[in-house]
Amino acid sequence: MQGIDIEQAWPTFGHYALKLLMDKGHIHYIVSTNVDGLHRRSGITAAQMAELHGNCYREICDTCGAEYLRGYDVTKTSKNWRNHLTGRKCMQMGCGGNLKDTIIHFGENLPENELEESIKQSEKADVVLVLGTSMRVAPACKLPLMSVANGGKMIIVNLQTTPYDKKCAK
């Protein structure tokens, strides 16, 4: 069986269910370590979520910070994954800065603002729903524990066991 190219992937019923739960006020924030951009493509806004490991459809200007969401994987045009430059320029009036992909590679720091907001949201969450992760990549795997430490409950929905299954709500 051959896989599909990331550009052929579309949000699943699960992505749309999260969007609906967010629209109804049952979910207040999403922290994602997926780089596939499917949460954003389902209609969840940048203000409603953190993409801790980046989004392969998202470029940002290294001068003015403008965001560009594309319909294609912007990392495919990066000449050097270490500097993240995609070869495109910012179209904001008077800017012309270099556009960079937002993918975080091993050894790189997570985006500071998104990590800080993820910590803040995790600390105040009364329930954390963890979906489809091994919970083995730090610091993201530690975020749900911040809720538990403050009296919140954690629910893990996953096909495999995780190191934190015993900390889940009963």
Backbone bond lengths (Angstrom), bond angles and torsions (degrees), N, CA, C in turn:
res aa  C-N    CA-C-N  psi(-1)  N-CA   C-N-CA  omega(-1)  CA-C   N-CA-C  phi
1 M - - - 1.450 - - 1.530 109.00 -
2 Q 1.274 117.00 130.27 1.455 122.06 -179.92 1.522 109.37 -99.00
3 G 1.328 116.31 137.94 1.457 121.28 178.46 1.517 111.19 -74.45
4 I 1.308 114.36 173.15 1.461 119.54 177.75 1.531 108.97 -102.41
5 D 1.294 115.67 157.86 1.453 121.62 175.00 1.528 107.87 -71.48
6 I 1.319 117.59 146.58 1.464 121.60 -176.31 1.530 112.02 -56.78
7 E 1.324 117.27 -30.14 1.455 120.55 179.83 1.526 112.66 -70.79
8 Q 1.332 117.68 -13.77 1.456 121.95 177.52 1.532 111.75 -90.65
9 A 1.331 117.83 -8.17 1.467 121.69 -177.81 1.529 110.01 -79.73
10 W 1.317 114.68 140.30 1.458 121.76 177.65 1.517 108.65 -125.09
11 P 1.333 117.59 156.82 1.463 119.70 177.09 1.532 110.96 -55.83
12 T 1.320 115.64 145.28 1.455 122.03 179.84 1.528 109.80 -92.60
13 F 1.337 115.38 176.84 1.458 119.79 173.91 1.524 109.91 -58.30
14 G 1.328 116.43 -33.53 1.469 120.46 178.49 1.517 112.38 -62.54
15 H 1.335 117.42 -42.79 1.468 121.02 177.47 1.528 110.55 -61.88
16 Y 1.343 115.63 -44.40 1.461 119.40 -178.83 1.524 111.19 -69.77
17 A 1.327 117.19 -31.66 1.471 119.95 176.37 1.527 110.12 -65.12
18 L 1.329 117.49 -41.80 1.468 120.57 176.90 1.525 110.47 -62.39
19 K 1.321 117.04 -41.05 1.468 121.54 178.22 1.530 110.09 -61.02
20 L 1.336 117.41 -44.28 1.458 121.37 179.59 1.528 110.91 -64.73
21 L 1.333 116.80 -43.80 1.466 120.33 177.76 1.525 111.18 -62.30
22 M 1.324 116.60 -34.90 1.463 120.52 176.84 1.528 110.11 -69.20
23 D 1.317 117.15 -44.02 1.466 121.13 179.11 1.528 111.68 -60.56
24 K 1.323 117.47 -32.99 1.464 122.32 -179.60 1.528 112.68 -86.87
25 G 1.354 117.21 -0.45 1.456 120.81 176.36 1.519 115.24 84.35
26 H 1.324 117.59 10.81 1.466 120.60 179.58 1.526 112.21 -85.63
27 I 1.313 116.55 -24.95 1.472 122.72 175.29 1.522 106.30 -118.72
28 H 1.313 116.36 134.58 1.461 120.14 -176.89 1.528 113.43 -107.30
29 Y 1.334 117.50 -21.67 1.454 119.76 -177.21 1.521 108.59 -162.67
30 I 1.316 116.71 146.03 1.463 122.40 177.35 1.519 108.39 -121.36
31 V 1.319 115.35 132.40 1.464 121.81 172.53 1.520 106.21 -112.40
32 S 1.313 116.80 120.86 1.461 121.39 -177.47 1.523 110.47 -121.07
33 T 1.324 114.98 142.42 1.466 120.31 171.31 1.526 110.08 -109.23
34 N 1.325 116.88 5.29 1.464 120.44 176.64 1.526 109.28 -78.82
35 V 1.314 116.42 144.97 1.461 120.92 179.38 1.529 111.80 -104.35
36 D 1.332 116.91 4.91 1.459 121.02 -173.36 1.526 114.99 -78.90
37 G 1.333 118.25 -7.63 1.458 121.47 176.89 1.521 114.88 69.85
38 L 1.318 118.74 9.72 1.464 120.62 -173.96 1.520 113.28 -70.22
39 H 1.325 118.36 -30.10 1.467 119.39 175.41 1.524 110.08 -62.93
40 R 1.320 116.57 -46.19 1.470 119.95 179.54 1.529 110.50 -64.66
41 R 1.324 116.80 -38.62 1.465 120.33 -179.41 1.521 111.52 -68.55
42 S 1.336 117.48 -20.65 1.468 120.52 177.69 1.527 111.37 -81.14
43 G 1.334 116.90 -8.45 1.459 120.58 177.98 1.513 114.67 112.81
44 I 1.316 117.69 -2.73 1.463 120.76 177.29 1.528 107.22 -74.34
45 T 1.318 116.31 131.97 1.464 120.63 -174.66 1.526 111.61 -85.84
46 A 1.309 115.62 165.89 1.469 121.21 177.46 1.520 110.99 -61.06
47 A 1.326 118.15 -34.06 1.465 121.55 -179.79 1.528 112.14 -71.31
48 Q 1.317 117.28 -19.42 1.461 121.68 -177.62 1.522 113.09 -94.32
49 M 1.319 116.92 -0.67 1.460 118.64 -175.62 1.522 112.95 -156.17
50 A 1.310 114.47 163.35 1.466 122.20 171.71 1.518 107.87 -118.16
51 E 1.307 116.43 130.96 1.458 121.68 174.13 1.530 106.11 -105.83
52 L 1.327 115.24 84.77 1.461 120.82 -170.07 1.524 113.89 -61.05
53 H 1.313 117.50 -31.50 1.462 120.07 -178.47 1.521 112.38 -103.96
54 G 1.340 116.25 8.98 1.457 120.64 176.52 1.513 112.65 97.49
55 N 1.325 114.80 -174.15 1.454 123.35 -177.38 1.524 106.12 -146.44
56 C 1.313 117.26 119.40 1.470 120.33 -174.66 1.525 113.37 -69.13
57 Y 1.327 117.92 -7.72 1.465 122.22 176.81 1.529 112.11 -100.95
58 R 1.315 117.19 1.26 1.462 121.17 -172.43 1.523 111.51 -112.78
59 E 1.330 114.92 131.22 1.458 122.21 172.68 1.523 107.76 -118.78
60 I 1.323 115.86 149.47 1.456 120.28 173.50 1.523 108.87 -130.43
61 C 1.315 114.81 149.59 1.457 120.86 179.23 1.521 108.95 -79.97
62 D 1.318 116.35 132.89 1.466 119.80 179.85 1.524 112.68 -78.82
63 T 1.334 117.11 -3.66 1.457 121.28 178.32 1.529 112.33 -104.27
64 C 1.328 116.88 -55.24 1.473 119.96 -174.72 1.524 113.48 -106.32
65 G 1.329 118.35 -10.57 1.460 121.61 178.32 1.517 114.82 83.18
66 A 1.322 118.28 6.04 1.471 120.72 179.71 1.524 110.12 -58.62
67 E 1.338 115.19 143.38 1.461 121.28 -179.73 1.520 109.84 -103.75
68 Y 1.328 115.87 140.30 1.456 122.59 175.40 1.522 108.11 -128.39
69 L 1.332 117.19 117.76 1.461 121.78 173.26 1.519 107.56 -96.38
70 R 1.310 115.39 125.51 1.463 121.24 -175.41 1.525 111.00 -109.65
71 G 1.294 116.20 165.19 1.460 122.45 175.26 1.507 112.38 -94.25
72 Y 1.311 116.85 13.53 1.470 122.07 -179.04 1.527 108.62 -144.10
73 D 1.300 115.50 161.44 1.465 123.29 179.68 1.526 108.92 -71.20
74 V 1.325 116.60 107.76 1.468 120.67 -175.93 1.523 112.40 -70.93
75 T 1.323 117.77 -17.12 1.473 119.92 -179.21 1.522 111.39 -72.34
76 K 1.318 117.44 -17.07 1.467 120.56 -178.75 1.523 112.55 -67.47
77 T 1.329 116.96 -20.64 1.466 119.09 -179.65 1.529 111.90 -101.13
78 S 1.321 117.21 -1.78 1.472 119.50 178.54 1.518 109.08 -65.78
79 K 1.304 115.58 127.34 1.460 120.94 179.38 1.522 111.35 -80.88
80 N 1.321 115.87 -30.12 1.464 121.64 -177.47 1.523 107.05 -143.18
81 W 1.327 117.64 108.84 1.462 120.91 -175.43 1.516 112.18 -61.11
82 R 1.322 118.23 -20.82 1.462 120.36 -178.12 1.535 112.70 -72.07
83 N 1.329 117.93 -33.81 1.472 118.78 179.98 1.525 112.23 -99.44
84 H 1.339 117.39 -7.76 1.462 123.71 173.68 1.530 114.75 67.13
85 L 1.309 119.72 3.95 1.465 121.16 -179.06 1.522 110.63 -67.17
86 T 1.334 116.33 131.58 1.464 120.76 -178.29 1.528 112.75 -95.86
87 G 1.311 117.34 -10.47 1.462 119.94 -179.01 1.514 113.41 93.05
88 R 1.318 117.62 -4.06 1.462 121.10 178.22 1.531 109.49 -101.55
89 K 1.330 115.13 162.14 1.465 122.04 -178.57 1.523 110.44 -116.59
90 C 1.312 115.39 153.34 1.459 122.77 177.85 1.526 109.68 -66.66
91 M 1.322 115.45 139.48 1.458 121.53 -178.73 1.529 112.31 -100.99
92 Q 1.328 118.29 3.72 1.465 120.91 178.46 1.527 109.11 -65.81
93 M 1.311 115.70 142.56 1.468 121.87 -177.92 1.521 110.95 -52.34
94 G 1.324 116.93 121.63 1.455 122.43 175.49 1.511 115.43 76.06
95 C 1.331 119.26 8.03 1.460 119.81 -176.97 1.531 110.80 -97.70
96 G 1.310 117.39 -80.99 1.463 121.00 -179.19 1.517 114.48 74.16
97 G 1.342 117.26 15.39 1.457 120.92 179.22 1.519 112.23 -64.75
98 N 1.318 115.86 167.76 1.460 121.77 178.99 1.524 110.15 -78.07
99 L 1.332 115.88 138.77 1.451 120.40 175.52 1.522 109.48 -92.22
100 K 1.329 114.44 141.05 1.467 121.60 -178.64 1.517 109.52 -126.16
101 D 1.340 115.09 146.94 1.461 118.08 172.16 1.524 107.77 -72.84
102 T 1.328 116.60 167.30 1.464 120.55 -175.29 1.528 112.82 -112.59
103 I 1.324 117.20 9.85 1.467 120.86 -177.12 1.530 109.86 -70.03
104 I 1.336 115.17 133.80 1.466 121.32 178.12 1.523 108.16 -98.60
105 H 1.321 115.42 122.34 1.461 121.01 178.91 1.529 109.25 -95.57
106 F 1.336 116.53 158.17 1.461 119.99 177.65 1.525 109.46 -53.61
107 G 1.317 115.33 134.23 1.460 121.25 -179.78 1.521 113.19 94.53
108 E 1.350 117.94 -13.01 1.461 121.04 177.92 1.523 109.67 -92.99
109 N 1.310 115.78 153.81 1.460 120.97 178.04 1.520 110.63 -75.74
110 L 1.320 115.07 146.58 1.461 120.25 174.44 1.522 108.98 -71.47
111 P 1.337 117.88 156.92 1.471 120.13 178.27 1.529 109.74 -61.72
112 E 1.318 115.72 121.14 1.463 122.32 -171.31 1.527 113.54 -56.93
113 N 1.329 117.27 -48.94 1.474 120.12 -178.11 1.520 111.67 -62.99
114 E 1.322 116.95 -42.22 1.464 120.19 -179.01 1.521 111.20 -69.50
115 L 1.319 117.42 -37.24 1.463 120.14 177.19 1.527 110.53 -66.07
116 E 1.331 117.05 -43.94 1.468 120.37 178.83 1.523 111.68 -61.18
117 E 1.325 117.07 -43.01 1.468 120.37 179.21 1.535 110.36 -67.72
118 S 1.321 117.58 -36.50 1.468 121.33 177.34 1.522 110.97 -63.05
119 I 1.312 116.68 -41.13 1.471 121.12 177.85 1.529 109.79 -64.45
120 K 1.332 116.24 -47.57 1.471 120.88 -179.85 1.532 111.17 -58.83
121 Q 1.318 116.99 -47.07 1.457 121.38 -179.47 1.528 111.24 -66.68
122 S 1.319 117.46 -37.55 1.470 121.47 179.75 1.518 111.03 -67.03
123 E 1.310 116.75 -40.85 1.468 120.83 -178.54 1.529 111.86 -64.73
124 K 1.335 117.44 -33.62 1.462 119.30 -175.93 1.529 113.73 -96.99
125 A 1.331 118.48 -4.60 1.464 121.27 -177.61 1.522 111.19 -69.73
126 D 1.330 115.57 134.76 1.463 118.62 175.87 1.528 111.52 -86.10
127 V 1.325 116.97 -24.74 1.463 122.92 174.58 1.519 107.93 -139.66
128 V 1.322 115.39 135.53 1.461 121.36 176.00 1.520 107.79 -118.84
129 L 1.326 116.05 122.77 1.453 122.41 177.73 1.525 107.45 -102.04
130 V 1.327 116.52 116.10 1.460 122.48 -177.19 1.525 107.45 -106.27
131 L 1.325 116.55 120.44 1.462 121.14 -173.99 1.520 112.67 -117.21
132 G 1.324 116.54 124.49 1.456 122.93 166.78 1.505 117.15 58.31
133 T 1.310 118.66 45.30 1.456 120.57 178.40 1.522 110.06 -134.30
134 S 1.305 115.90 150.19 1.467 120.94 176.21 1.521 111.06 -74.73
135 M 1.309 116.96 -16.67 1.469 123.79 -176.85 1.529 111.38 55.14
136 R 1.325 115.51 47.62 1.460 120.78 -179.19 1.530 113.17 -122.88
137 V 1.335 117.33 -1.55 1.469 119.96 -178.56 1.524 108.85 -108.07
138 A 1.330 115.14 113.27 1.467 121.34 179.44 1.532 108.85 -86.45
139 P 1.304 118.38 151.36 1.450 127.29 6.27 1.526 113.95 -89.06
140 A 1.339 118.94 -4.62 1.462 120.78 -175.44 1.528 112.26 -58.03
141 C 1.326 117.64 -37.35 1.464 119.78 -177.57 1.528 112.40 -68.32
142 K 1.311 117.27 -17.25 1.474 121.29 179.48 1.529 112.88 -86.17
143 L 1.318 117.94 -17.52 1.467 121.50 -175.93 1.528 113.45 -58.95
144 P 1.339 119.95 -47.16 1.471 118.63 179.59 1.522 113.28 -60.96
145 L 1.321 117.06 -28.33 1.464 120.50 179.85 1.523 111.86 -67.57
146 M 1.327 117.68 -22.77 1.460 121.41 177.25 1.520 110.48 -65.98
147 S 1.318 116.56 -36.91 1.460 120.74 175.69 1.525 109.91 -67.10
148 V 1.313 116.82 -46.72 1.462 121.58 -179.42 1.527 110.09 -59.49
149 A 1.328 117.44 -41.64 1.468 121.73 179.99 1.525 111.80 -62.39
150 N 1.327 116.57 -26.24 1.469 121.30 -179.55 1.527 112.14 -100.38
151 G 1.334 117.16 18.66 1.456 121.01 176.68 1.514 115.19 93.08
152 G 1.340 117.41 0.97 1.456 120.33 178.81 1.512 112.08 -78.28
153 K 1.304 115.56 172.24 1.458 122.02 -179.90 1.528 109.36 -114.12
154 M 1.336 114.85 145.63 1.453 120.87 178.95 1.526 108.95 -117.63
155 I 1.336 115.61 134.08 1.457 122.98 175.79 1.525 106.60 -122.64
156 I 1.322 116.61 124.55 1.465 120.93 178.52 1.525 108.61 -110.34
157 V 1.328 116.09 126.31 1.462 122.71 175.53 1.519 105.63 -115.68
158 N 1.327 115.59 111.07 1.449 120.13 -172.91 1.518 109.57 -160.40
159 L 1.308 118.45 152.48 1.459 121.85 176.59 1.526 112.79 -79.79
160 Q 1.316 117.22 -22.74 1.461 121.00 -179.11 1.520 110.69 -114.58
161 T 1.318 115.54 161.38 1.456 119.24 176.39 1.524 109.17 -73.87
162 T 1.326 115.43 156.94 1.458 121.51 177.03 1.524 108.27 -127.60
163 P 1.317 117.45 164.69 1.465 120.21 177.52 1.539 112.83 -66.17
164 Y 1.327 118.15 -10.44 1.456 121.00 -173.68 1.529 113.78 -113.63
165 D 1.320 118.01 9.80 1.467 121.32 -177.96 1.527 112.38 -56.21
166 K 1.303 117.59 -35.79 1.476 120.99 -177.35 1.531 113.02 -72.55
167 K 1.320 117.15 -12.45 1.459 121.31 179.05 1.538 111.81 -92.70
168 C 1.319 116.51 1.73 1.464 121.03 -178.21 1.513 111.52 -74.34
169 A 1.332 114.97 158.14 1.465 121.47 176.26 1.520 109.27 -62.92
170 K 1.307 115.80 145.71 1.476 121.31 179.43 1.500 109.87 -93.50
